[in-house]
C-alpha cells in the first residue's frame, strides 16, 4: 500500500469515527449493529482495514451518513496537510452542531460566496 492510499484510508477512518461519535455509538455498539468485531471497527477508524462495499454501505446506513461524506476526498485535488487538518477540525465542529446552527452556517457560507463573487467581479471590471 502506497502513502497516498494510507492517507486516504486514514481520512476515511477519521470520518467513520466522527460519524460514530456523532451518532453516540461506542465501537462495541456499532460492531454489534453491523455484526462485526469491535477490533475491526477500530481498524477501520485507524485506516488499517478497509471494508468491503457491503460493509461500507451498511456502515453508512447505520450511521445515517451519505457515502459522499466518506469518499469526497477521493475526487478532489490534493490539499496541503495544514488545510486538511483545518478542514477536519471544521468538519468535526460542524458535525457537533444541531440542525438550526447547521442551517445558520450554510446560510453564512452562501452569503460569503456571493460577496466574494461580487468582489471578484468588481476587481475584474
N, CA, C and O atoms as CSV, one atom per row, in Angstrom:
chain,resi,resn,atom,element,x,y,z
A,1,UNK,N,N,0.855,-1.171,0.000
A,1,UNK,CA,C,0.000,0.000,0.000
A,1,UNK,C,C,0.909,1.246,0.000
A,1,UNK,O,O,1.823,1.356,0.817
A,2,UNK,N,N,0.643,2.172,-0.925
A,2,UNK,CA,C,1.464,3.383,-1.010
A,2,UNK,C,C,0.977,4.446,-0.020
A,2,UNK,O,O,-0.072,4.295,0.605
A,3,UNK,N,N,1.755,5.515,0.109
A,3,UNK,CA,C,1.433,6.559,1.089
A,3,UNK,C,C,0.108,7.240,0.807
A,3,UNK,O,O,-0.624,7.587,1.734
A,4,UNK,N,N,-0.209,7.435,-0.480
A,4,UNK,CA,C,-1.478,8.077,-0.849
A,4,UNK,C,C,-2.658,7.233,-0.371
A,4,UNK,O,O,-3.622,7.763,0.183
A,5,UNK,N,N,-2.582,5.933,-0.582
A,5,UNK,CA,C,-3.663,5.045,-0.159
A,5,UNK,C,C,-3.767,5.022,1.367
A,5,UNK,O,O,-4.872,4.999,1.910
A,6,UNK,N,N,-2.635,5.028,2.058
A,6,UNK,CA,C,-2.653,5.078,3.521
A,6,UNK,C,C,-3.348,6.338,4.008
A,6,UNK,O,O,-4.156,6.294,4.935
A,7,UNK,N,N,-3.027,7.468,3.375
A,7,UNK,CA,C,-3.642,8.740,3.760
A,7,UNK,C,C,-5.147,8.713,3.511
A,7,UNK,O,O,-5.922,9.184,4.343
A,8,UNK,N,N,-5.563,8.166,2.375
A,8,UNK,CA,C,-6.995,8.073,2.080
A,8,UNK,C,C,-7.709,7.229,3.124
A,8,UNK,O,O,-8.768,7.608,3.627
A,9,UNK,N,N,-7.122,6.080,3.446
A,9,UNK,CA,C,-7.740,5.197,4.445
A,9,UNK,C,C,-7.839,5.879,5.808
A,9,UNK,O,O,-8.850,5.749,6.498
A,10,UNK,N,N,-6.790,6.604,6.195
A,10,UNK,CA,C,-6.827,7.295,7.481
A,10,UNK,C,C,-7.896,8.378,7.495
A,10,UNK,O,O,-8.588,8.559,8.497
A,11,UNK,N,N,-8.032,9.106,6.377
A,11,UNK,CA,C,-9.056,10.153,6.292
A,11,UNK,C,C,-10.453,9.557,6.370
A,11,UNK,O,O,-11.324,10.096,7.054
A,12,UNK,N,N,-10.670,8.453,5.677
A,12,UNK,CA,C,-11.972,7.783,5.729
A,12,UNK,C,C,-12.220,7.266,7.137
A,12,UNK,O,O,-13.334,7.369,7.652
A,13,UNK,N,N,-11.193,6.712,7.760
A,13,UNK,CA,C,-11.312,6.214,9.129
A,13,UNK,C,C,-11.681,7.308,10.110
A,13,UNK,O,O,-12.501,7.097,11.004
A,14,UNK,N,N,-11.072,8.487,9.946
A,14,UNK,CA,C,-11.399,9.622,10.814
A,14,UNK,C,C,-12.870,9.990,10.673
A,14,UNK,O,O,-13.542,10.301,11.656
A,15,UNK,N,N,-13.358,9.949,9.442
A,15,UNK,CA,C,-14.756,10.307,9.199
A,15,UNK,C,C,-15.699,9.260,9.781
A,15,UNK,O,O,-16.765,9.597,10.297
A,16,UNK,N,N,-15.305,7.990,9.697
A,16,UNK,CA,C,-16.120,6.934,10.305
A,16,UNK,C,C,-16.206,7.164,11.808
A,16,UNK,O,O,-17.283,7.076,12.398
A,17,UNK,N,N,-15.064,7.459,12.424
A,17,UNK,CA,C,-15.043,7.704,13.869
A,17,UNK,C,C,-15.884,8.927,14.218
A,17,UNK,O,O,-16.633,8.912,15.194
A,18,UNK,N,N,-15.761,9.975,13.428
A,18,UNK,CA,C,-16.530,11.193,13.661
A,18,UNK,C,C,-18.031,10.906,13.591
A,18,UNK,O,O,-18.793,11.342,14.454
A,19,UNK,N,N,-18.449,10.173,12.560
A,19,UNK,CA,C,-19.871,9.846,12.401
A,19,UNK,C,C,-20.347,8.935,13.530
A,19,UNK,O,O,-21.458,9.103,14.032
A,20,UNK,N,N,-19.516,7.972,13.932
A,20,UNK,CA,C,-19.874,7.078,15.031
A,20,UNK,C,C,-20.056,7.877,16.329
A,20,UNK,O,O,-21.013,7.659,17.073
A,21,UNK,N,N,-19.136,8.791,16.585
A,21,UNK,CA,C,-19.207,9.620,17.786
A,21,UNK,C,C,-20.450,10.503,17.757
A,21,UNK,O,O,-21.143,10.640,18.765
A,22,UNK,N,N,-20.728,11.096,16.610
A,22,UNK,CA,C,-21.915,11.947,16.460
A,22,UNK,C,C,-23.191,11.134,16.691
A,22,UNK,O,O,-24.167,11.639,17.244
A,23,UNK,N,N,-23.170,9.877,16.266
A,23,UNK,CA,C,-24.340,9.009,16.454
A,23,UNK,C,C,-24.411,8.441,17.878
A,23,UNK,O,O,-25.339,7.704,18.211
A,24,UNK,N,N,-23.436,8.786,18.702
A,24,UNK,CA,C,-23.377,8.346,20.106
A,24,UNK,C,C,-23.261,6.830,20.254
A,24,UNK,O,O,-23.837,6.241,21.169
A,25,UNK,N,N,-22.515,6.208,19.352
A,25,UNK,CA,C,-22.237,4.775,19.445
A,25,UNK,C,C,-20.809,4.569,19.940
A,25,UNK,O,O,-19.898,5.311,19.575
A,26,UNK,N,N,-20.632,3.564,20.764
A,26,UNK,CA,C,-19.284,3.110,21.068
A,26,UNK,C,C,-18.854,2.187,19.929
A,26,UNK,O,O,-19.679,1.781,19.110
A,27,UNK,N,N,-17.591,1.863,19.879
A,27,UNK,CA,C,-17.138,0.911,18.867
A,27,UNK,C,C,-17.859,-0.424,19.050
A,27,UNK,O,O,-18.211,-1.086,18.074
A,28,UNK,N,N,-18.070,-0.805,20.278
A,28,UNK,CA,C,-18.742,-2.082,20.560
A,28,UNK,C,C,-20.190,-2.067,20.075
A,28,UNK,O,O,-20.664,-3.045,19.497
A,29,UNK,N,N,-20.888,-0.962,20.311
A,29,UNK,CA,C,-22.283,-0.864,19.877
A,29,UNK,C,C,-22.394,-0.890,18.358
A,29,UNK,O,O,-23.262,-1.564,17.804
A,30,UNK,N,N,-21.509,-0.152,17.685
A,30,UNK,CA,C,-21.530,-0.138,16.226
A,30,UNK,C,C,-21.200,-1.517,15.680
A,30,UNK,O,O,-21.836,-1.989,14.738
A,31,UNK,N,N,-20.211,-2.155,16.270
A,31,UNK,CA,C,-19.830,-3.500,15.829
A,31,UNK,C,C,-21.006,-4.466,15.944
A,31,UNK,O,O,-21.247,-5.275,15.049
A,32,UNK,N,N,-21.728,-4.372,17.046
A,32,UNK,CA,C,-22.879,-5.251,17.243
A,32,UNK,C,C,-23.953,-5.004,16.192
A,32,UNK,O,O,-24.525,-5.950,15.649
A,33,UNK,N,N,-24.227,-3.731,15.904
A,33,UNK,CA,C,-25.250,-3.396,14.904
A,33,UNK,C,C,-24.869,-3.906,13.508
A,33,UNK,O,O,-25.739,-4.250,12.707
A,34,UNK,N,N,-23.567,-3.950,13.228
A,34,UNK,CA,C,-23.094,-4.361,11.903
A,34,UNK,C,C,-22.663,-5.826,11.846
A,34,UNK,O,O,-22.227,-6.312,10.802
A,35,UNK,N,N,-22.786,-6.517,12.964
A,35,UNK,CA,C,-22.317,-7.909,13.075
A,35,UNK,C,C,-20.830,-8.018,12.741
A,35,UNK,O,O,-20.404,-8.920,12.020
A,36,UNK,N,N,-20.068,-7.097,13.269
A,36,UNK,CA,C,-18.621,-7.081,13.102
A,36,UNK,C,C,-17.984,-7.076,14.488
A,36,UNK,O,O,-18.674,-6.923,15.496
A,37,UNK,N,N,-16.678,-7.243,14.530
A,37,UNK,CA,C,-15.997,-7.199,15.823
A,37,UNK,C,C,-15.603,-5.758,16.160
A,37,UNK,O,O,-15.336,-4.965,15.258
A,38,UNK,N,N,-15.565,-5.417,17.444
A,38,UNK,CA,C,-15.093,-4.088,17.842
A,38,UNK,C,C,-13.661,-3.826,17.351
A,38,UNK,O,O,-13.308,-2.696,17.014
A,39,UNK,N,N,-12.860,-4.866,17.316
A,39,UNK,CA,C,-11.476,-4.721,16.829
A,39,UNK,C,C,-11.466,-4.267,15.363
A,39,UNK,O,O,-10.656,-3.429,14.968
A,40,UNK,N,N,-12.378,-4.833,14.566
A,40,UNK,CA,C,-12.451,-4.460,13.156
A,40,UNK,C,C,-12.899,-3.001,13.005
A,40,UNK,O,O,-12.381,-2.278,12.155
A,41,UNK,N,N,-13.851,-2.574,13.821
A,41,UNK,CA,C,-14.291,-1.177,13.795
A,41,UNK,C,C,-13.107,-0.270,14.119
A,41,UNK,O,O,-12.904,0.749,13.460
A,42,UNK,N,N,-12.335,-0.635,15.119
A,42,UNK,CA,C,-11.148,0.126,15.482
A,42,UNK,C,C,-10.163,0.194,14.314
A,42,UNK,O,O,-9.587,1.248,14.045
A,43,UNK,N,N,-9.974,-0.914,13.632
A,43,UNK,CA,C,-9.069,-0.946,12.479
A,43,UNK,C,C,-9.584,-0.071,11.344
A,43,UNK,O,O,-8.794,0.596,10.676
A,44,UNK,N,N,-10.888,-0.063,11.115
A,44,UNK,CA,C,-11.473,0.811,10.094
A,44,UNK,C,C,-11.204,2.274,10.447
A,44,UNK,O,O,-10.804,3.062,9.589
A,45,UNK,N,N,-11.425,2.629,11.704
A,45,UNK,CA,C,-11.268,4.014,12.137
A,45,UNK,C,C,-9.812,4.478,12.086
A,45,UNK,O,O,-9.543,5.664,11.899
A,46,UNK,N,N,-8.892,3.561,12.250
A,46,UNK,CA,C,-7.470,3.921,12.191
A,46,UNK,C,C,-6.894,3.805,10.787
A,46,UNK,O,O,-5.727,4.127,10.566
A,47,UNK,N,N,-7.705,3.346,9.834
A,47,UNK,CA,C,-7.243,3.226,8.456
A,47,UNK,C,C,-6.404,1.995,8.202
A,47,UNK,O,O,-5.762,1.888,7.156
A,48,UNK,N,N,-6.396,1.072,9.131
A,48,UNK,CA,C,-5.619,-0.157,8.970
A,48,UNK,C,C,-6.377,-1.130,8.077
A,48,UNK,O,O,-5.782,-1.803,7.235
A,49,UNK,N,N,-7.675,-1.202,8.261
A,49,UNK,CA,C,-8.524,-2.069,7.443
A,49,UNK,C,C,-9.414,-1.190,6.577
A,49,UNK,O,O,-9.650,-0.022,6.887
A,50,UNK,N,N,-9.904,-1.769,5.490
A,50,UNK,CA,C,-10.848,-1.074,4.631
A,50,UNK,C,C,-11.967,-2.039,4.306
A,50,UNK,O,O,-11.722,-3.139,3.811
A,51,UNK,N,N,-13.190,-1.634,4.581
A,51,UNK,CA,C,-14.330,-2.532,4.451
A,51,UNK,C,C,-14.719,-2.837,3.018
A,51,UNK,O,O,-14.397,-2.098,2.088
A,52,UNK,N,N,-15.417,-3.939,2.873
A,52,UNK,CA,C,-15.987,-4.301,1.570
A,52,UNK,C,C,-17.088,-3.304,1.224
A,52,UNK,O,O,-17.496,-2.506,2.068
A,53,UNK,N,N,-17.556,-3.352,0.008
A,53,UNK,CA,C,-18.641,-2.459,-0.406
A,53,UNK,C,C,-19.869,-2.661,0.479
A,53,UNK,O,O,-20.524,-1.692,0.863
A,54,UNK,N,N,-20.178,-3.902,0.800
A,54,UNK,CA,C,-21.329,-4.198,1.657
A,54,UNK,C,C,-21.135,-3.611,3.051
A,54,UNK,O,O,-22.066,-3.046,3.624
A,55,UNK,N,N,-19.937,-3.742,3.591
A,55,UNK,CA,C,-19.648,-3.188,4.918
A,55,UNK,C,C,-19.791,-1.673,4.909
A,55,UNK,O,O,-20.375,-1.099,5.827
A,56,UNK,N,N,-19.259,-1.020,3.874
A,56,UNK,CA,C,-19.345,0.440,3.790
A,56,UNK,C,C,-20.796,0.885,3.656
A,56,UNK,O,O,-21.205,1.853,4.297
A,57,UNK,N,N,-21.571,0.200,2.843
A,57,UNK,CA,C,-22.993,0.536,2.676
A,57,UNK,C,C,-23.730,0.401,4.003
A,57,UNK,O,O,-24.483,1.293,4.395
A,58,UNK,N,N,-23.511,-0.721,4.697
A,58,UNK,CA,C,-24.176,-0.935,5.993
A,58,UNK,C,C,-23.714,0.080,7.031
A,58,UNK,O,O,-24.502,0.530,7.863
A,59,UNK,N,N,-22.455,0.432,6.979
A,59,UNK,CA,C,-21.907,1.446,7.881
A,59,UNK,C,C,-22.602,2.789,7.652
A,59,UNK,O,O,-23.013,3.456,8.602
A,60,UNK,N,N,-22.726,3.175,6.384
A,60,UNK,CA,C,-23.396,4.443,6.056
A,60,UNK,C,C,-24.854,4.439,6.516
A,60,UNK,O,O,-25.340,5.425,7.070
A,61,UNK,N,N,-25.536,3.336,6.285
A,61,UNK,CA,C,-26.939,3.249,6.704
A,61,UNK,C,C,-27.072,3.333,8.219
A,61,UNK,O,O,-27.928,4.052,8.735
A,62,UNK,N,N,-26.234,2.605,8.921
A,62,UNK,CA,C,-26.312,2.569,10.378
A,62,UNK,C,C,-25.979,3.919,10.993
A,62,UNK,O,O,-26.611,4.336,11.964
A,63,UNK,N,N,-24.983,4.604,10.428
A,63,UNK,CA,C,-24.564,5.899,10.966
A,63,UNK,C,C,-25.354,7.062,10.369
A,63,UNK,O,O,-25.148,8.217,10.741
A,64,UNK,N,N,-26.261,6.747,9.438
A,64,UNK,CA,C,-27.088,7.759,8.791
A,64,UNK,C,C,-26.235,8.837,8.109
A,64,UNK,O,O,-26.454,10.035,8.289
A,65,UNK,N,N,-25.263,8.375,7.325
A,65,UNK,CA,C,-24.410,9.284,6.568
A,65,UNK,C,C,-24.465,8.903,5.102
A,65,UNK,O,O,-24.770,7.763,4.751
A,66,UNK,N,N,-24.170,9.860,4.264
A,66,UNK,CA,C,-24.089,9.645,2.825
A,66,UNK,C,C,-22.683,9.169,2.494
A,66,UNK,O,O,-21.721,9.570,3.150
A,67,UNK,N,N,-22.557,8.330,1.495
A,67,UNK,CA,C,-21.229,7.838,1.113
A,67,UNK,C,C,-20.319,8.984,0.668
A,67,UNK,O,O,-19.097,8.871,0.765
A,68,UNK,N,N,-20.895,10.082,0.184
A,68,UNK,CA,C,-20.082,11.251,-0.180
A,68,UNK,C,C,-19.304,11.777,1.022
A,68,UNK,O,O,-18.189,12.279,0.879
A,69,UNK,N,N,-19.895,11.658,2.197
A,69,UNK,CA,C,-19.213,12.103,3.412
A,69,UNK,C,C,-17.886,11.368,3.576
A,69,UNK,O,O,-16.888,11.958,3.991
A,70,UNK,N,N,-17.881,10.073,3.246
A,70,UNK,CA,C,-16.658,9.282,3.398
A,70,UNK,C,C,-15.693,9.441,2.230
A,70,UNK,O,O,-14.478,9.440,2.424
A,71,UNK,N,N,-16.225,9.578,1.022
A,71,UNK,CA,C,-15.381,9.443,-0.160
A,71,UNK,C,C,-15.134,10.713,-0.957
A,71,UNK,O,O,-14.472,10.648,-1.992
A,72,UNK,N,N,-15.635,11.868,-0.525
A,72,UNK,CA,C,-15.474,13.061,-1.352
A,72,UNK,C,C,-14.012,13.428,-1.563
A,72,UNK,O,O,-13.683,14.044,-2.578
A,73,UNK,N,N,-13.126,13.071,-0.641
A,73,UNK,CA,C,-11.703,13.366,-0.796
A,73,UNK,C,C,-11.067,12.598,-1.954
A,73,UNK,O,O,-10.014,12.990,-2.458
A,74,UNK,N,N,-11.693,11.525,-2.366
A,74,UNK,CA,C,-11.119,10.713,-3.439
A,74,UNK,C,C,-11.151,11.420,-4.786
A,74,UNK,O,O,-10.356,11.102,-5.670
A,75,UNK,N,N,-12.056,12.368,-4.951
A,75,UNK,CA,C,-12.183,13.020,-6.252
A,75,UNK,C,C,-11.727,14.468,-6.244
A,75,UNK,O,O,-11.771,15.139,-7.275
A,76,UNK,N,N,-11.293,14.952,-5.102
A,76,UNK,CA,C,-10.802,16.317,-5.025
A,76,UNK,C,C,-9.298,16.334,-5.248
A,76,UNK,O,O,-8.608,15.334,-5.052
A,77,UNK,N,N,-8.811,17.490,-5.662
A,77,UNK,CA,C,-7.370,17.662,-5.784
A,77,UNK,C,C,-6.742,17.585,-4.407
A,77,UNK,O,O,-7.363,17.922,-3.399
A,78,UNK,N,N,-5.499,17.135,-4.386
A,78,UNK,CA,C,-4.811,17.042,-3.112
A,78,UNK,C,C,-4.598,18.435,-2.531
A,78,UNK,O,O,-4.353,19.395,-3.261
A,79,UNK,N,N,-4.698,18.530,-1.201
A,79,UNK,CA,C,-4.540,19.794,-0.499
A,79,UNK,C,C,-3.314,19.691,0.402
A,79,UNK,O,O,-2.919,18.591,0.787
A,80,UNK,N,N,-2.719,20.814,0.736
A,80,UNK,CA,C,-1.643,20.770,1.721
A,80,UNK,C,C,-2.158,20.202,3.041
A,80,UNK,O,O,-3.330,20.368,3.377
A,81,UNK,N,N,-1.283,19.534,3.786
A,81,UNK,CA,C,-1.662,18.871,5.021
A,81,UNK,C,C,-2.311,19.829,6.013
A,81,UNK,O,O,-3.279,19.458,6.676
A,82,UNK,N,N,-1.803,21.044,6.126
A,82,UNK,CA,C,-2.363,22.002,7.075
A,82,UNK,C,C,-3.827,22.277,6.763
A,82,UNK,O,O,-4.643,22.374,7.680
A,83,UNK,N,N,-4.174,22.403,5.488
A,83,UNK,CA,C,-5.573,22.630,5.122
A,83,UNK,C,C,-6.432,21.431,5.485
A,83,UNK,O,O,-7.575,21.590,5.913
A,84,UNK,N,N,-5.884,20.225,5.314
A,84,UNK,CA,C,-6.638,19.031,5.676
A,84,UNK,C,C,-6.941,19.029,7.168
A,84,UNK,O,O,-8.052,18.689,7.576
A,85,UNK,N,N,-5.967,19.404,7.981
A,85,UNK,CA,C,-6.165,19.438,9.424
A,85,UNK,C,C,-7.217,20.478,9.784
A,85,UNK,O,O,-8.091,20.216,10.610
A,86,UNK,N,N,-7.137,21.669,9.163
A,86,UNK,CA,C,-8.130,22.705,9.422
A,86,UNK,C,C,-9.512,22.260,8.966
A,86,UNK,O,O,-10.499,22.487,9.667
A,87,UNK,N,N,-9.592,21.622,7.787
A,87,UNK,CA,C,-10.871,21.131,7.290
A,87,UNK,C,C,-11.447,20.065,8.220
A,87,UNK,O,O,-12.648,20.056,8.488
A,88,UNK,N,N,-10.586,19.162,8.715
A,88,UNK,CA,C,-11.041,18.122,9.632
A,88,UNK,C,C,-11.607,18.726,10.910
A,88,UNK,O,O,-12.641,18.280,11.408
A,89,UNK,N,N,-10.930,19.739,11.440
A,89,UNK,CA,C,-11.390,20.378,12.673
A,89,UNK,C,C,-12.721,21.091,12.436
A,89,UNK,O,O,-13.630,21.011,13.262
A,90,UNK,N,N,-12.831,21.794,11.295
A,90,UNK,CA,C,-14.084,22.470,10.964
A,90,UNK,C,C,-15.204,21.442,10.842
A,90,UNK,O,O,-16.288,21.627,11.395
A,91,UNK,N,N,-14.937,20.357,10.113
A,91,UNK,CA,C,-15.948,19.321,9.914
A,91,UNK,C,C,-16.342,18.681,11.245
A,91,UNK,O,O,-17.520,18.413,11.485
A,92,UNK,N,N,-15.368,18.442,12.095
A,92,UNK,CA,C,-15.649,17.860,13.408
A,92,UNK,C,C,-16.570,18.772,14.208
A,92,UNK,O,O,-17.535,18.305,14.813
A,93,UNK,N,N,-16.278,20.069,14.215
A,93,UNK,CA,C,-17.120,21.021,14.933
A,93,UNK,C,C,-18.497,21.135,14.286
A,93,UNK,O,O,-19.507,21.194,14.986
A,94,UNK,N,N,-18.543,21.165,12.965
A,94,UNK,CA,C,-19.817,21.270,12.247
A,94,UNK,C,C,-20.732,20.091,12.585
A,94,UNK,O,O,-21.932,20.267,12.795
A,95,UNK,N,N,-20.153,18.891,12.635
A,95,UNK,CA,C,-20.956,17.695,12.908
A,95,UNK,C,C,-21.546,17.710,14.319
A,95,UNK,O,O,-22.519,17.004,14.583
A,96,UNK,N,N,-20.985,18.487,15.211
A,96,UNK,CA,C,-21.490,18.585,16.572
A,96,UNK,C,C,-22.657,19.558,16.685
A,96,UNK,O,O,-23.353,19.574,17.700
A,97,UNK,N,N,-22.880,20.370,15.650
A,97,UNK,CA,C,-23.947,21.374,15.697
A,97,UNK,C,C,-25.315,20.734,15.540
A,97,UNK,O,O,-25.448,19.675,14.927
A,98,UNK,N,N,-26.333,21.385,16.098
A,98,UNK,CA,C,-27.707,20.940,15.869
A,98,UNK,C,C,-28.173,21.451,14.503
A,98,UNK,O,O,-27.466,22.221,13.853
A,99,UNK,N,N,-29.354,21.024,14.071
A,99,UNK,CA,C,-29.859,21.380,12.737
A,99,UNK,C,C,-29.986,22.891,12.552
A,99,UNK,O,O,-29.667,23.418,11.486
A,100,UNK,N,N,-30.443,23.572,13.572
A,100,UNK,CA,C,-30.626,25.019,13.482
A,100,UNK,C,C,-29.294,25.719,13.215
A,100,UNK,O,O,-29.200,26.560,12.321
A,101,UNK,N,N,-28.280,25.375,13.980
A,101,UNK,CA,C,-26.978,26.007,13.808
A,101,UNK,C,C,-26.308,25.598,12.490
A,101,UNK,O,O,-25.574,26.392,11.900
A,102,UNK,N,N,-26.552,24.378,12.030
A,102,UNK,CA,C,-26.039,23.968,10.718
A,102,UNK,C,C,-26.665,24.828,9.623
A,102,UNK,O,O,-25.984,25.209,8.671
A,103,UNK,N,N,-27.951,25.135,9.749
A,103,UNK,CA,C,-28.629,25.982,8.770
A,103,UNK,C,C,-28.025,27.389,8.754
A,103,UNK,O,O,-27.885,28.000,7.694
A,104,UNK,N,N,-27.675,27.891,9.924
A,104,UNK,CA,C,-27.037,29.214,10.003
A,104,UNK,C,C,-25.695,29.193,9.285
A,104,UNK,O,O,-25.390,30.105,8.516
A,105,UNK,N,N,-24.891,28.159,9.528
A,105,UNK,CA,C,-23.573,28.044,8.884
A,105,UNK,C,C,-23.738,27.967,7.361
A,105,UNK,O,O,-22.993,28.613,6.624
A,106,UNK,N,N,-24.707,27.182,6.892
A,106,UNK,CA,C,-24.938,27.068,5.448
A,106,UNK,C,C,-25.325,28.411,4.848
A,106,UNK,O,O,-24.861,28.770,3.767
A,107,UNK,N,N,-26.174,29.150,5.549
A,107,UNK,CA,C,-26.607,30.459,5.074
A,107,UNK,C,C,-25.438,31.436,5.038
A,107,UNK,O,O,-25.270,32.176,4.069
A,108,UNK,N,N,-24.637,31.437,6.087
A,108,UNK,CA,C,-23.463,32.315,6.133
A,108,UNK,C,C,-22.494,32.001,4.998
A,108,UNK,O,O,-21.983,32.904,4.335
A,109,UNK,N,N,-22.249,30.716,4.786
A,109,UNK,CA,C,-21.328,30.314,3.717
A,109,UNK,C,C,-21.849,30.762,2.358
A,109,UNK,O,O,-21.085,31.242,1.521
A,110,UNK,N,N,-23.148,30.605,2.142
A,110,UNK,CA,C,-23.748,31.026,0.885
A,110,UNK,C,C,-23.608,32.533,0.684
A,110,UNK,O,O,-23.261,32.997,-0.402
A,111,UNK,N,N,-23.880,33.284,1.738
A,111,UNK,CA,C,-23.751,34.745,1.664
A,111,UNK,C,C,-22.301,35.171,1.422
A,111,UNK,O,O,-22.046,36.092,0.645
A,112,UNK,N,N,-21.364,34.510,2.077
A,112,UNK,CA,C,-19.948,34.841,1.888
A,112,UNK,C,C,-19.484,34.571,0.455
A,112,UNK,O,O,-18.701,35.338,-0.105
A,113,UNK,N,N,-19.967,33.488,-0.128
A,113,UNK,CA,C,-19.610,33.182,-1.518
A,113,UNK,C,C,-20.162,34.254,-2.449
A,113,UNK,O,O,-19.479,34.677,-3.382
A,114,UNK,N,N,-21.384,34.694,-2.206
A,114,UNK,CA,C,-21.971,35.757,-3.026
A,114,UNK,C,C,-21.140,37.038,-2.929
A,114,UNK,O,O,-20.835,37.662,-3.945
A,115,UNK,N,N,-20.784,37.419,-1.726
A,115,UNK,CA,C,-19.965,38.626,-1.522
A,115,UNK,C,C,-18.613,38.480,-2.207
A,115,UNK,O,O,-18.132,39.406,-2.860
A,116,UNK,N,N,-18.015,37.324,-2.053
A,116,UNK,CA,C,-16.721,37.067,-2.685
A,116,UNK,C,C,-16.828,37.172,-4.201
A,116,UNK,O,O,-15.972,37.779,-4.845
A,117,UNK,N,N,-17.861,36.591,-4.765
A,117,UNK,CA,C,-18.055,36.655,-6.217
A,117,UNK,C,C,-18.280,38.090,-6.685
A,117,UNK,O,O,-17.768,38.494,-7.729
A,118,UNK,N,N,-19.045,38.857,-5.914
A,118,UNK,CA,C,-19.261,40.263,-6.258
A,118,UNK,C,C,-17.952,41.036,-6.214
A,118,UNK,O,O,-17.678,41.848,-7.098
A,119,UNK,N,N,-17.142,40.790,-5.192
A,119,UNK,CA,C,-15.841,41.459,-5.083
A,119,UNK,C,C,-14.908,41.064,-6.232
A,119,UNK,O,O,-14.175,41.902,-6.756
A,120,UNK,N,N,-14.939,39.799,-6.617
A,120,UNK,CA,C,-14.116,39.331,-7.737
A,120,UNK,C,C,-14.542,40.005,-9.035
A,120,UNK,O,O,-13.699,40.377,-9.853
A,121,UNK,N,N,-15.855,40.163,-9.224
A,121,UNK,CA,C,-16.356,40.831,-10.437
A,121,UNK,C,C,-15.935,42.277,-10.468
A,121,UNK,O,O,-15.573,42.787,-11.528
A,122,UNK,N,N,-15.972,42.965,-9.318
A,122,UNK,CA,C,-15.574,44.375,-9.255
A,122,UNK,C,C,-14.087,44.538,-9.548
A,122,UNK,O,O,-13.682,45.493,-10.210
A,123,UNK,N,N,-13.276,43.606,-9.056
A,123,UNK,CA,C,-11.823,43.678,-9.300
A,123,UNK,C,C,-11.503,43.435,-10.765
A,123,UNK,O,O,-10.565,44.024,-11.301
A,124,UNK,N,N,-12.269,42.578,-11.414
A,124,UNK,CA,C,-12.018,42.242,-12.825
A,124,UNK,C,C,-12.612,43.273,-13.779
A,124,UNK,O,O,-12.312,43.247,-14.972
A,125,UNK,N,N,-13.439,44.172,-13.283
A,125,UNK,CA,C,-14.099,45.168,-14.155
A,125,UNK,C,C,-13.187,46.336,-14.459
A,125,UNK,O,O,-13.582,47.257,-15.174
